[in-house]
Amino acid sequence: MEKKNLGSQGLTASRLGLGCMGMSEFYGHRNDHESINVLHHAIQLGVTFWDTSDVYGPYHNEELVGQALKGRRDKITVATKFGILRDPANPQLRGLNGKPEYVQSACEASLKRLNVDVIDLYYLHRKDPATPIEETVGAMGKLVEQGKIKAIGLSEVSAATLRKAHAVHPITALQTEYSIWSREPEDEILQTCKELGIAFVAYSPLGRGFLTGQIKKFEDFTPDDYRRFSPRFQGENFNKNLQLVSKIEQLAHKKNCTASQLALAWVMAQGDHIFPIPGTKHIKYLEENVAALQVHLSADELKEMDVIAPKGAASGMRYPESMMGSIDQ
């Protein structure tokens, strides 16, 4: 597995990362034993850029990653996030907090759950509209000075916000949803990251599993699966998006690879500064994702994918309207 510079502040990461969120919630049942096996197998395959957050669980996912790190810390680039609050009485309720004093306390809590001395990459999960980004990033910069984190990241912020933040303290990575059916970063963010020497970390590069071709009907989702409430997976949107995936599957068949491998290869082909972090709870899918590194797309094949899935091809918003409100645009 190739390791590359993650941004321009000295951090490195595997070209392909691993999103750990689904190991704890949102995508059906969890199995901690199986997830630990996946994490350990990821190390053997060279997938050593792991992504978690204090809000996944909440808290459970950081603790799970912390268990997997025991005796292996030096092999992993650990990324976690803060800034989204969940009501313990009703986890569906969300709040945002980017206040400087919270930055400090959230980081110290994550360090304990992960059982590490330093976090490699610490993201603001969502911008707090009540707190200037300069204040939040200034507090994150103090964590770097204290040796509690190595580098700063932001998630789902606009190019303008990214520039303001980068002027306060160098930003190492910007994380946003990006895939063949979520191409909004192409408007401005991808180029801004490249210009500023910031890595772009693509979460949900497989369209929350939909681009794998494994999901054929709405009933494939368990009752507690987040996707049941996501606009792209409902009603007519589901059927239209299924037609889009069918076309991707047809091209993958011609390419002698899986739809998921084609989708990942497409993301990586968009720039050397892009690091996709597909999530999985199963070793067989982890191995399938890693094999995408061997899939190379010609200029003609990239053009064909643009015809199949041009910007805006996906039907429906990528989050419910209430959650879209937390995205800085």
Residue, then its C-alpha position, 0 to 999 in steps of 0.5 A: m500500500e502506497k503511503k503519501n503526504l497528507g497535506s503539507q504539514g508532515l503527516t503521511a497516510s495510506r492512499l486508501g483509508l478506512g471509515c470506522m463509523g458503520m462499525s458502531e451505528f447507522y448501518g445496521h447491527r454492530n459486532d465488535h469482535e468482527s470489527i476488531n478483526v477488520l481493523h487488524h486485517a486492515i493493518q496487514l493490508g496497509v490500510t493504516f489511515w483510520d477515521t472515527s469521531d466522538v459522535y459515532g456511537p456516540y463515543h463507542n467508535e473511538e473506544l473500539v478503535g482504541q481497543a484495536l490500536k493496543g500494541r499497534r499505535d505506531k502503525i496507524t494514522v488516527a483521525t477523529k472529529f469533534g463538534i457535533l453534540r447529541d442529546p443522551a436522552n434523544p440521540q437523534l437531536r443534534g447540536l454544534n459546538g466550536k467554542p474554544e473551551y469545548v475544543q480543549s475538553a473534547c480533545e482530552a476526552s477523545l484522547k482517553r477513549l482512544n487511549v493514545d497520547v496524541i491524535d494524528l489528525y483532529y477535525l472540526h466535524r461541522k462548523d459552529p455558526a455561533t462561533p467564528i471559525e478563526e476562534t475554533v481553529g485558534a483553539m485547535g492550534k493550541l492543541v498542536e502546541q500542547g502536543k495533543i494533536k499533530a494536525i488540524g482538519l475540517s469537515e464539510v466547510s466551504a472554500a471561503t471558510l477553509r481559506k479563513a481557517h488556513a490563515v489562522h493555522p495551517i489546515t492539513a485535511l478537508q473532509t467532505e462526501y465525494s463520489i461519482w454521485s456526490r460531485e459537489p466538491e468539484d465546484e470549488i473545494l477540490q481546487t482550493c485544497k490543491e492550491l493550499g496544499i491541503a489533502f482532500v479526504a473523501y468520505s462515503p466514496l461508495g455512496r453509503g454502500f449504494l454504489t457497490g451494487q449490493i443494494k437492490k431494494f429498500e427492504d435490504f435496509t434493516p429497520d435501524d439503518y440510517r439510509r431508510f431516512s435519507p432522501r436518496f434511498q426513498g421512493e422514486n429517488f431510490n429507483k432512479n439511483l438504482q438505474l444509475v448504479s446499473k450503468i456503473e455495474q455494466l461498465a465495471h463488468k466490461k472492466n473486469c472489476t466490481a462496481s465498488q472498485l470502479a467507483l473507488a478508482w474513479v475517486m482516486a483518479q480525480g487527484d493525487h491529493i484525494f484520499p478516499i476512506p470507504g467504510t466496511k464491517h467485513i473483511k471480504y469488502l475490505e479486501e475488495n476495496v484494497a484491490a481497487l488500487q489495481v484498477h486504472l481508468s483510461a481517459d476514455e473510461l473516465k469520459e464514459m463515467d462522466v456521461i454515465a454519472p455527470k454532476g447532479a446525476a443522483s436523485g435526492m439530497r445527500y442528507p435529510e433537510s434537517m441535517m443539510g442545515s449543518i453543512d457550511q455552504 
